[in-house]
């Protein structure tokens, strides 16, 4: 009977030693963190990809759907989210921010027009991020009249803002009886 506890202790000691060696191997293989410019660009591109997927997927005959009369339509939500990218892109590229808050729906009559605008807005922002590089993300630009902000802070602000509108568009999908692309089973 006295051999059983001793044997259990010996087996546990070997198990812990093997686990410790495994952990040490894993620690040695840890890759360094990605550069901040890559992290920002990946986040920017990811929310752009999600909004583009929605723009391409949502039926064109439902593009003017509004949950309530006071809210923006599906199309107007996309135009607002994509249009806000230029509050980042323009100052970063040395241009003035857009004069109007949102692109007008009558400028973008078809689903194809809106999809193209969403793609272009996020591509232009991605180009702006890449043009700044790692050190350029910390530079300051005039964001609003009389206000400076770091490039990285503006980028993250627009990423977050776009994520809010992505979340709202998920609700539009559900209210229209549809399943958003990201919520569908993966093939």
C-alpha positions as CSV (number, residue, x, y, z in Angstrom):
1,X,0.0,0.0,0.0
2,X,2.9,2.4,0.7
3,X,4.2,1.9,-2.8
4,X,1.0,3.4,-4.4
5,X,1.5,7.0,-3.0
6,X,5.2,6.9,-3.8
7,X,4.5,5.7,-7.4
8,X,1.9,8.4,-7.8
9,X,4.3,11.1,-6.7
10,X,7.0,9.8,-9.1
11,X,4.6,9.8,-12.0
12,X,3.4,13.3,-11.2
13,X,7.0,14.5,-11.0
14,X,7.7,13.1,-14.5
15,X,4.5,14.6,-15.8
16,X,5.3,18.1,-14.5
17,X,8.9,17.9,-15.8
18,X,7.6,16.9,-19.3
19,X,5.0,19.8,-19.2
20,X,7.7,22.3,-18.1
21,X,9.9,21.2,-21.1
22,X,7.0,21.6,-23.4
23,X,6.2,25.1,-22.1
24,X,9.9,26.1,-22.4
25,X,9.9,25.0,-26.1
26,X,6.8,27.0,-26.7
27,X,8.2,30.1,-25.0
28,X,11.4,29.8,-27.1
29,X,9.3,29.8,-30.3
30,X,7.3,32.9,-29.5
31,X,7.4,35.3,-32.4
32,X,7.8,39.0,-31.8
33,X,4.9,41.3,-31.9
34,X,3.9,42.7,-35.3
35,X,4.9,46.3,-36.1
36,X,2.2,48.8,-35.1
37,X,1.8,49.9,-38.7
38,X,0.9,46.3,-39.7
39,X,-1.5,45.9,-36.8
40,X,-3.3,49.2,-37.7
41,X,-3.4,48.2,-41.4
42,X,-4.7,44.8,-40.6
43,X,-7.5,46.2,-38.4
44,X,-8.4,48.8,-41.1
45,X,-8.5,46.2,-43.8
46,X,-10.5,43.7,-41.7
47,X,-13.4,46.2,-41.0
48,X,-13.3,47.2,-44.6
49,X,-13.5,43.6,-45.7
50,X,-16.5,43.0,-43.4
51,X,-18.4,46.1,-44.7
52,X,-17.5,45.3,-48.3
53,X,-18.9,41.7,-47.8
54,X,-22.1,43.2,-46.5
55,X,-22.3,45.7,-49.3
56,X,-21.8,42.9,-51.9
57,X,-24.2,40.5,-50.2
58,X,-27.2,42.5,-49.2
59,X,-30.0,42.4,-51.8
60,X,-30.1,45.5,-53.9
61,X,-33.9,45.7,-53.5
62,X,-33.4,46.1,-49.8
63,X,-30.7,48.8,-50.0
64,X,-33.2,51.5,-48.9
65,X,-34.5,49.4,-46.0
66,X,-34.7,51.4,-42.7
67,X,-35.6,49.8,-39.3
68,X,-37.5,53.0,-38.5
69,X,-38.2,56.1,-40.6
70,X,-35.8,58.2,-38.6
71,X,-32.8,56.0,-39.2
72,X,-30.4,55.8,-42.1
73,X,-31.2,53.2,-44.8
74,X,-28.8,50.3,-45.3
75,X,-27.2,52.2,-48.2
76,X,-26.9,55.4,-46.2
77,X,-25.2,53.4,-43.4
78,X,-22.6,52.1,-45.8
79,X,-22.1,55.5,-47.4
80,X,-21.6,57.1,-43.9
81,X,-19.2,54.4,-42.7
82,X,-17.1,54.5,-45.9
83,X,-17.3,58.3,-46.2
84,X,-15.9,58.7,-42.7
85,X,-12.7,57.0,-43.9
86,X,-11.9,60.3,-45.7
87,X,-11.8,62.1,-42.3
88,X,-8.7,60.0,-41.8
89,X,-7.4,59.7,-45.4
90,X,-7.6,63.3,-46.4
91,X,-5.7,64.9,-43.5
92,X,-3.1,62.2,-43.5
93,X,-2.5,62.7,-47.2
94,X,-2.4,66.5,-46.8
95,X,-5.9,67.3,-48.1
96,X,-8.9,68.9,-46.4
97,X,-11.5,66.7,-44.7
98,X,-14.7,66.2,-46.7
99,X,-17.1,69.2,-46.7
100,X,-20.2,67.1,-46.0
101,X,-20.5,64.5,-43.3
102,X,-22.0,61.8,-45.6
103,X,-21.9,61.2,-49.3
104,X,-25.4,61.7,-50.7
105,X,-27.4,58.6,-51.7
106,X,-28.5,60.3,-55.0
107,X,-24.8,60.3,-56.0
108,X,-24.6,56.5,-55.5
109,X,-27.7,55.2,-57.2
110,X,-27.0,51.5,-57.5
111,X,-25.6,48.8,-55.3
112,X,-22.6,48.5,-57.6
113,X,-21.9,52.3,-57.1
114,X,-22.0,51.9,-53.3
115,X,-19.9,48.7,-53.3
116,X,-17.3,50.5,-55.4
117,X,-17.3,53.5,-53.0
118,X,-16.9,51.3,-49.9
119,X,-14.0,49.4,-51.6
120,X,-12.3,52.6,-52.7
121,X,-12.7,54.4,-49.3
122,X,-11.0,51.5,-47.4
123,X,-8.3,51.0,-50.1
124,X,-7.5,54.7,-50.0
125,X,-7.2,54.6,-46.2
126,X,-5.0,51.5,-46.4
127,X,-2.7,53.4,-48.8
128,X,-2.6,56.3,-46.4
129,X,-1.5,54.0,-43.5
130,X,1.1,52.4,-45.7
131,X,2.4,55.7,-46.9
132,X,3.1,56.9,-43.3
133,X,5.0,53.8,-42.2
134,X,5.9,53.0,-38.6
135,X,7.3,56.3,-37.6
136,X,4.7,58.3,-39.5
137,X,1.8,56.9,-37.5
138,X,3.0,59.0,-34.5
139,X,3.1,62.3,-36.5
140,X,0.4,64.8,-35.9
141,X,-1.9,66.2,-38.5
142,X,-4.7,68.8,-38.4
143,X,-7.8,66.6,-38.0
144,X,-10.5,69.2,-37.5
145,X,-10.0,73.0,-37.7
146,X,-8.0,74.0,-34.6
147,X,-7.3,70.4,-33.6
148,X,-4.3,68.2,-34.1
149,X,-4.2,64.4,-33.6
150,X,-1.7,61.6,-34.2
151,X,-2.3,59.6,-37.4
152,X,-2.6,56.4,-35.4
153,X,-5.3,57.8,-33.1
154,X,-7.4,59.0,-36.1
155,X,-7.0,55.6,-37.7
156,X,-8.2,53.7,-34.6
157,X,-11.0,56.2,-34.2
158,X,-12.3,55.5,-37.7
159,X,-11.8,51.7,-37.3
160,X,-13.9,51.9,-34.2
161,X,-16.5,54.1,-35.8
162,X,-16.7,51.7,-38.8
163,X,-17.1,48.8,-36.3
164,X,-20.1,50.5,-34.7
165,X,-21.8,50.8,-38.1
166,X,-20.9,47.2,-38.9
167,X,-22.8,46.3,-35.7
168,X,-25.8,48.4,-36.7
169,X,-25.8,46.8,-40.2
170,X,-25.9,43.3,-38.6
171,X,-29.2,44.4,-37.0
172,X,-30.5,45.6,-40.4
173,X,-29.7,42.1,-41.8
174,X,-31.6,40.4,-39.0
175,X,-34.6,42.7,-39.2
176,X,-34.7,42.0,-43.0
177,X,-34.8,38.3,-42.2
178,X,-31.2,37.7,-43.4
179,X,-28.1,36.3,-41.9
180,X,-25.0,38.5,-42.1
181,X,-22.0,37.0,-44.0
182,X,-19.8,36.8,-40.9
183,X,-22.5,34.9,-38.9
184,X,-23.0,32.1,-41.5
185,X,-21.4,28.7,-41.0
186,X,-17.9,28.6,-42.6
187,X,-17.6,26.3,-45.6
